[in-house]
């Protein structure tokens, strides 16, 4: 099994031995060579694209959320809250469910597509329209 981001970069992060690792297997996303982009740019260098959609919630936001929820749990938090119209709320909800912590997401009333809201609701977040 591949180590979590926190385990992999522990020496560089604000974690201690008492920090629980809340991980969903984030990171280690593939690099894909972009040959068509290389040709279009006319460059001799190889160009690679990082496929961050391969993270658990489909976003690079998972890379930071693993640390955010790990530190929240370490400090005794039982709930987390964020204001987001998309990827942050989906990531927070997923990692809160893994913690387990309650998750509350604040969104602008009537301004967020149902598909985006469902990404936060599916793992159990409570969405509050303001």
C-alpha positions as CSV (number, residue, x, y, z in Angstrom):
1,X,0.0,0.0,0.0
2,X,1.3,3.5,-0.9
3,X,1.8,5.7,2.2
4,X,-0.5,8.6,2.7
5,X,0.7,12.1,1.9
6,X,1.1,12.9,5.6
7,X,3.2,9.7,6.1
8,X,5.2,10.5,3.0
9,X,6.0,14.1,3.9
10,X,5.8,13.9,7.7
11,X,9.2,15.6,8.2
12,X,8.0,18.7,6.3
13,X,4.5,19.0,7.8
14,X,3.2,20.4,11.2
15,X,2.4,16.9,12.6
16,X,3.6,15.0,15.6
17,X,3.4,11.5,16.8
18,X,0.0,12.3,18.3
19,X,-1.5,13.6,15.0
20,X,-3.9,11.0,13.6
21,X,-3.7,10.5,9.9
22,X,-7.0,11.0,8.2
23,X,-6.4,9.7,4.7
24,X,-8.5,8.5,1.8
25,X,-5.5,7.5,-0.3
26,X,-4.9,11.0,-1.8
27,X,-1.9,11.9,-3.8
28,X,0.2,9.6,-6.0
29,X,-1.9,10.7,-9.0
30,X,-0.5,9.9,-12.4
31,X,1.5,12.1,-14.7
32,X,0.6,11.9,-18.4
33,X,2.8,13.1,-21.1
34,X,1.1,15.7,-23.2
35,X,2.7,15.1,-26.6
36,X,0.1,17.1,-28.5
37,X,0.7,20.1,-26.2
38,X,4.4,19.8,-26.8
39,X,3.9,19.8,-30.5
40,X,1.5,22.7,-30.4
41,X,3.9,24.7,-28.2
42,X,6.8,23.8,-30.4
43,X,8.9,23.0,-27.5
44,X,11.7,20.4,-27.2
45,X,11.0,19.8,-23.5
46,X,8.7,17.0,-22.4
47,X,5.5,18.3,-20.9
48,X,3.6,16.3,-18.4
49,X,0.1,16.9,-16.8
50,X,-0.8,15.8,-13.3
51,X,-4.1,14.0,-13.2
52,X,-5.5,15.5,-9.9
53,X,-9.0,14.2,-10.8
54,X,-7.7,10.8,-9.7
55,X,-7.8,12.0,-6.0
56,X,-10.6,10.5,-3.9
57,X,-13.0,13.5,-4.2
58,X,-11.8,14.3,-7.8
59,X,-9.8,17.3,-6.8
60,X,-6.3,18.5,-5.7
61,X,-8.1,19.9,-2.7
62,X,-7.7,16.5,-1.1
63,X,-4.0,17.1,-0.7
64,X,-4.6,19.8,1.8
65,X,-7.8,18.4,3.4
66,X,-6.0,15.3,4.6
67,X,-3.8,17.6,6.8
68,X,-6.7,19.9,7.8
69,X,-8.9,17.1,9.1
70,X,-5.9,15.3,10.7
71,X,-5.1,18.5,12.7
72,X,-8.7,19.2,13.5
73,X,-9.1,15.7,15.0
74,X,-5.8,16.1,16.9
75,X,-7.2,19.3,18.5
76,X,-10.4,17.5,19.5
77,X,-12.7,19.0,16.9
78,X,-16.0,17.2,16.4
79,X,-17.1,19.3,13.4
80,X,-15.6,21.2,10.5
81,X,-17.1,24.1,8.5
82,X,-16.2,25.6,5.1
83,X,-17.6,28.1,2.6
84,X,-17.3,26.7,-0.9
85,X,-19.2,26.3,-4.1
86,X,-17.5,23.1,-5.2
87,X,-14.3,21.1,-4.7
88,X,-13.4,22.3,-1.2
89,X,-16.9,21.3,0.1
90,X,-16.7,17.9,-1.6
91,X,-13.3,17.3,-0.1
92,X,-14.1,18.5,3.3
93,X,-17.2,16.4,3.4
94,X,-15.4,13.2,2.4
95,X,-12.5,13.7,4.9
96,X,-14.9,14.7,7.7
97,X,-16.8,11.4,7.1
98,X,-13.5,9.5,7.3
99,X,-12.5,11.3,10.6
100,X,-15.5,11.0,11.6
101,X,-16.6,14.6,12.2
102,X,-19.7,16.5,11.3
103,X,-19.3,18.7,8.2
104,X,-21.1,21.9,7.5
105,X,-20.8,23.6,4.1
106,X,-21.9,27.2,3.6
107,X,-23.0,28.1,0.0
108,X,-24.6,31.1,-1.6
109,X,-28.4,30.6,-1.8
110,X,-29.5,29.4,-5.2
111,X,-26.0,29.9,-6.8
112,X,-24.7,26.3,-6.7
113,X,-25.6,23.6,-9.2
114,X,-27.3,20.5,-7.6
115,X,-24.5,18.3,-8.9
116,X,-21.9,20.2,-7.0
117,X,-24.1,20.2,-3.8
118,X,-24.5,16.5,-4.1
119,X,-20.7,16.0,-3.9
120,X,-20.9,17.4,-0.4
121,X,-24.2,15.9,0.7
122,X,-23.3,12.3,-0.4
123,X,-20.6,11.8,2.3
124,X,-22.9,13.3,4.9
125,X,-22.2,17.1,5.0
126,X,-25.0,19.4,6.0
127,X,-25.3,22.2,3.4
128,X,-26.5,25.6,4.6
129,X,-27.5,28.1,1.9
130,X,-26.9,31.7,3.0
